[in-house]
Amino acid sequence: MSEIDTSTLYDKVAFAKLLGLQREFAEAGVSRMVLDTRAELCNNFENTHGGVIMTMLDMAMSSAALSKADFKKAVITVDMSTHFLSPGKGRLVAHGRAVGGGKSICFCEAHIEDAGGRTVARAMGAFKYVDPR
């Protein structure tokens, strides 16, 4: 049986395309995602909606977990804890990192910065490795 390459799974996530979220890289357990916030992604206070922020954190962590497994597995989120620290506006960058785990679970953390370098949010999560077939 041939090995599966999951490095292009992100390209198939229609929700990420809808948001305009782009993965700049994912390698060796580290990832970076970028989003240029626009009005339809904001809340009543003209800040990036919390659900968009959480999606960015989730995708940054899952991309880090995939890259830690050399893109030979898929992942599903089993737990995520998020802390919102400041309003998100403009260009947002999510940094993800795999920090531990084993063969079946990967523990990750992520944070988002705005264009001024201010931390918008932080998250920790657990991702279950699954067979991509």
C-alpha positions in Angstrom: 0.0 0.0 0.0 1.4 3.4 -0.9 2.1 6.1 1.6 -0.4 9.0 1.9 0.7 12.6 1.6 -1.5 14.9 3.6 0.4 18.1 2.8 -2.3 19.3 0.5 -5.2 18.7 2.9 -5.3 22.3 3.9 -6.0 23.3 0.2 -9.3 21.4 0.4 -10.7 23.2 3.5 -13.4 25.4 1.9 -14.0 27.3 5.1 -10.4 28.6 5.1 -10.9 29.7 1.5 -14.1 31.5 2.4 -12.3 33.4 5.2 -9.3 34.1 3.0 -7.0 32.4 5.5 -3.6 31.4 4.0 -1.1 29.0 5.2 2.4 30.5 4.6 4.2 27.4 5.8 4.0 24.2 7.9 7.2 22.3 8.5 8.9 20.4 11.3 6.1 21.0 13.8 5.8 24.8 13.2 3.3 26.7 11.1 2.2 30.2 10.2 -1.2 31.3 8.9 -2.1 34.8 7.6 -5.5 36.6 7.4 -6.2 40.1 6.1 -9.4 40.9 8.1 -12.2 42.5 6.2 -15.6 43.9 7.3 -17.6 40.7 6.9 -15.3 38.9 9.3 -15.8 41.5 12.1 -18.2 41.7 15.0 -20.3 44.7 16.1 -17.2 46.5 17.4 -15.3 46.2 14.1 -12.9 43.7 15.5 -12.2 40.3 14.0 -14.9 37.9 15.2 -13.9 35.5 17.9 -14.9 32.5 15.8 -12.5 33.6 13.1 -9.8 34.0 15.6 -10.4 30.5 17.0 -10.4 29.1 13.4 -7.0 30.7 12.8 -5.6 29.2 16.0 -7.1 25.8 15.3 -5.7 25.7 11.8 -2.3 26.9 12.8 -2.1 24.1 15.5 -3.5 21.4 13.2 -1.0 22.4 10.5 1.8 22.2 13.0 0.6 18.7 14.1 0.4 17.5 10.5 3.9 18.8 9.7 5.3 17.1 12.9 4.0 13.8 11.4 5.7 14.6 8.1 2.2 14.9 6.5 1.7 11.1 6.7 -1.3 11.3 9.0 -4.5 13.4 9.3 -5.6 15.1 12.5 -8.8 16.0 14.2 -9.2 18.5 17.0 -10.1 16.8 20.3 -9.6 19.8 22.7 -8.9 23.5 22.4 -8.6 26.2 25.0 -8.5 29.9 23.8 -7.6 33.1 25.6 -8.5 36.4 23.9 -6.1 39.2 24.9 -6.7 42.2 22.6 -8.9 43.1 19.7 -7.9 41.7 16.3 -7.8 44.2 13.4 -6.1 44.3 10.0 -3.5 41.7 9.1 -3.4 38.9 11.6 -0.7 36.2 11.8 -1.1 32.9 13.6 1.9 31.0 14.8 1.4 27.3 15.6 3.8 24.9 17.2 3.6 21.2 18.2 4.9 20.9 21.7 4.5 17.3 22.7 2.5 14.1 22.4 3.1 10.7 20.9 1.9 8.4 18.2 -1.8 9.1 18.6 -2.1 12.6 20.1 -0.2 15.8 19.4 -0.2 18.7 21.8 0.1 22.2 20.3 0.0 25.8 21.1 -0.6 28.9 19.0 -0.8 32.6 19.2 -2.0 35.4 16.9 -0.3 38.8 16.5 -1.6 41.9 14.8 0.4 44.1 12.4 1.8 46.0 15.4 3.1 42.8 17.0 0.5 42.8 19.8 -0.8 39.4 20.9 -4.5 39.1 20.0 -5.1 35.5 21.3 -3.4 32.3 22.5 -4.6 28.7 22.4 -3.5 25.2 23.4 -5.0 22.2 21.8 -4.8 18.4 21.5 -5.1 16.7 18.1 -5.7 13.1 17.4 -3.7 11.5 14.6 -6.0 9.5 12.3 -5.5 7.4 9.1 -6.1 9.8 6.2 -7.9 7.2 4.2 
